[in-house]
Amino acid sequence: MRRILLCLLILALLLTGVEGTLYKKTAGPWIVEFNGTPGMNFRNQYEEPTQEGYSWWMMTLIDKAGHEVAWFSFRSYSNPQKASEDFLDKMLDSAVGLFKVTAPAKSSTVVDGADGRLGEGYSSEFSRKWRGVVWPYNSEFDSFTNTNVTKHFIGFDSLQEQPEFEEIVNSLHVTNVTNM
């Protein structure tokens, strides 16, 4: 009986997997919490408002070997934008261009409780698979346009292997401390 219980306990531990390190990092007013590979480093960057009317923070994730492997981007617009699938796809297309992704596949997903978009494809720039997600932050229903709108969008682009990407996305929680 003990042997059976011990086997069941070991099986349960194997099935649950071992989660990575819990990270809680800031980029300006943004707080990002997620599980990830142990030993990562981070670098933040801020860009003033663009001609398109948004400013943004970027958080770069750097692996133990010093490679930039993933990026969070936090866009803040001066005016509300439609949080539509088309708008999110345009944000993914921007990343597709930067990473030189050929034939990206796009699909709907949920990230941190919000409806978002997932993109995947091969990056000729880095000779590996790219995965990205974008989603609105705190969108609200606008009865005049009959759509959800927000001033804030979050993106996550990754060159990590799928299990590492999924671990981050599935454990992700983002907050903004300025009540924007």
PLY file of the C-alpha trace (Angstrom):
ply
format ascii 1.0
element vertex 180
property float x
property float y
property float z
element edge 179
property int vertex1
property int vertex2
end_header
0.00 0.00 0.00
2.84 2.40 0.82
4.48 1.62 -2.47
1.26 2.49 -4.35
0.88 5.76 -2.45
4.51 6.65 -3.12
4.07 5.89 -6.84
0.92 8.03 -6.96
2.70 10.90 -5.20
5.63 10.75 -7.63
3.24 10.60 -10.59
1.32 13.62 -9.29
4.55 15.60 -8.95
5.63 14.68 -12.46
2.27 15.64 -13.96
2.15 19.03 -12.28
5.58 19.94 -13.58
8.04 22.29 -12.03
7.28 25.95 -12.48
10.03 28.46 -13.10
10.92 31.49 -11.07
8.16 33.94 -10.17
9.12 37.37 -11.48
7.56 40.70 -10.51
9.07 43.51 -12.56
8.20 47.12 -13.36
8.46 49.15 -16.54
7.44 52.72 -15.71
3.87 52.53 -14.37
3.46 48.88 -15.43
3.91 45.94 -13.06
4.36 42.55 -14.73
4.14 39.25 -12.83
4.87 35.90 -14.45
6.66 32.59 -14.11
9.74 32.20 -16.26
13.10 30.55 -16.71
15.35 31.09 -13.66
18.19 33.58 -14.00
16.63 36.06 -16.44
17.71 39.69 -16.54
15.62 42.66 -17.66
16.12 45.99 -19.40
13.50 48.74 -19.74
13.17 51.45 -22.37
10.72 54.35 -22.76
9.75 56.09 -25.99
8.08 59.48 -26.17
4.78 59.85 -28.05
5.00 58.92 -31.72
3.28 60.53 -34.71
0.64 57.81 -34.34
-0.22 59.29 -30.94
1.15 56.73 -28.50
4.03 56.42 -26.08
5.39 53.09 -24.95
7.46 51.21 -22.47
9.38 48.12 -23.43
10.77 45.44 -21.14
13.40 43.14 -22.67
13.90 39.66 -21.18
17.52 38.47 -21.35
18.48 34.83 -20.76
21.45 33.57 -18.72
23.67 33.57 -21.82
22.94 37.26 -22.46
20.54 36.76 -25.40
17.49 38.98 -25.78
14.75 36.33 -25.99
11.46 38.12 -25.34
9.92 41.58 -25.12
6.91 43.12 -23.41
5.58 46.34 -24.93
3.08 48.65 -23.26
1.43 51.17 -25.59
-0.49 54.14 -24.19
-2.57 56.24 -26.58
-3.79 59.76 -25.89
-7.27 58.88 -27.23
-9.25 55.64 -26.85
-8.75 53.08 -29.62
-11.09 50.28 -30.66
-9.97 47.06 -29.01
-10.97 45.11 -32.10
-9.50 42.02 -33.68
-8.43 44.14 -36.67
-6.56 46.61 -34.47
-4.85 43.80 -32.55
-3.89 42.12 -35.85
-2.28 45.39 -36.99
-0.21 45.35 -33.81
0.82 41.75 -34.54
1.66 42.74 -38.12
4.04 45.37 -36.75
5.93 42.65 -34.84
5.80 40.35 -37.87
7.62 43.03 -39.85
10.25 43.64 -37.15
11.00 39.95 -36.72
10.76 39.21 -40.47
8.20 36.46 -39.90
7.07 34.50 -42.93
3.50 33.24 -43.20
2.35 33.97 -39.63
-0.68 32.13 -38.32
-3.06 34.21 -36.19
-5.75 33.11 -33.79
-7.85 34.40 -30.92
-6.69 33.79 -27.36
-7.22 35.01 -23.81
-4.32 36.69 -22.02
-4.54 37.89 -18.42
-8.34 37.65 -18.64
-8.64 39.77 -21.82
-9.52 38.76 -25.37
-6.37 39.03 -27.45
-4.62 37.72 -30.54
-1.84 35.17 -30.90
0.61 35.07 -33.79
3.18 32.40 -34.69
5.63 31.95 -37.53
9.25 31.50 -38.54
11.56 34.50 -38.07
14.15 34.69 -40.85
15.87 37.45 -38.87
16.63 35.10 -35.96
16.32 31.69 -37.66
13.81 30.44 -35.13
10.11 30.44 -34.36
8.50 33.70 -33.21
5.41 33.81 -31.05
3.54 36.92 -30.04
0.38 37.94 -28.22
-1.37 41.30 -28.00
-4.32 42.34 -25.88
-6.10 45.45 -24.60
-5.62 46.58 -21.03
-8.80 47.50 -19.13
-11.03 47.92 -22.16
-14.52 49.33 -21.67
-17.65 49.09 -23.78
-18.40 52.26 -25.75
-22.13 52.36 -26.51
-21.66 55.06 -29.17
-19.36 52.90 -31.34
-20.80 49.62 -30.02
-17.27 48.28 -29.43
-14.74 47.90 -26.64
-12.21 50.73 -26.43
-9.09 51.39 -24.41
-6.08 53.68 -24.31
-3.67 50.86 -23.45
-2.45 47.76 -25.27
0.10 45.18 -24.22
2.20 42.96 -26.44
4.56 40.08 -25.74
6.96 38.84 -28.43
9.12 35.79 -27.86
11.82 33.74 -29.53
11.69 31.20 -26.71
10.67 27.59 -27.09
6.93 26.95 -26.82
6.96 25.63 -23.21
8.79 28.75 -22.00
6.47 31.04 -23.97
3.37 29.29 -22.65
4.65 29.34 -19.07
4.97 33.13 -19.21
1.68 33.78 -21.03
-0.35 31.37 -18.88
0.95 32.84 -15.60
0.95 36.47 -16.70
-0.66 39.31 -14.75
-0.18 42.99 -15.62
-1.28 46.05 -13.68
-0.84 49.78 -14.14
-0.20 51.78 -10.97
-1.28 55.15 -12.40
-4.99 54.22 -12.72
-4.89 55.03 -16.40
0 1
1 2
2 3
3 4
4 5
5 6
6 7
7 8
8 9
9 10
10 11
11 12
12 13
13 14
14 15
15 16
16 17
17 18
18 19
19 20
20 21
21 22
22 23
23 24
24 25
25 26
26 27
27 28
28 29
29 30
30 31
31 32
32 33
33 34
34 35
35 36
36 37
37 38
38 39
39 40
40 41
41 42
42 43
43 44
44 45
45 46
46 47
47 48
48 49
49 50
50 51
51 52
52 53
53 54
54 55
55 56
56 57
57 58
58 59
59 60
60 61
61 62
62 63
63 64
64 65
65 66
66 67
67 68
68 69
69 70
70 71
71 72
72 73
73 74
74 75
75 76
76 77
77 78
78 79
79 80
80 81
81 82
82 83
83 84
84 85
85 86
86 87
87 88
88 89
89 90
90 91
91 92
92 93
93 94
94 95
95 96
96 97
97 98
98 99
99 100
100 101
101 102
102 103
103 104
104 105
105 106
106 107
107 108
108 109
109 110
110 111
111 112
112 113
113 114
114 115
115 116
116 117
117 118
118 119
119 120
120 121
121 122
122 123
123 124
124 125
125 126
126 127
127 128
128 129
129 130
130 131
131 132
132 133
133 134
134 135
135 136
136 137
137 138
138 139
139 140
140 141
141 142
142 143
143 144
144 145
145 146
146 147
147 148
148 149
149 150
150 151
151 152
152 153
153 154
154 155
155 156
156 157
157 158
158 159
159 160
160 161
161 162
162 163
163 164
164 165
165 166
166 167
167 168
168 169
169 170
170 171
171 172
172 173
173 174
174 175
175 176
176 177
177 178
178 179
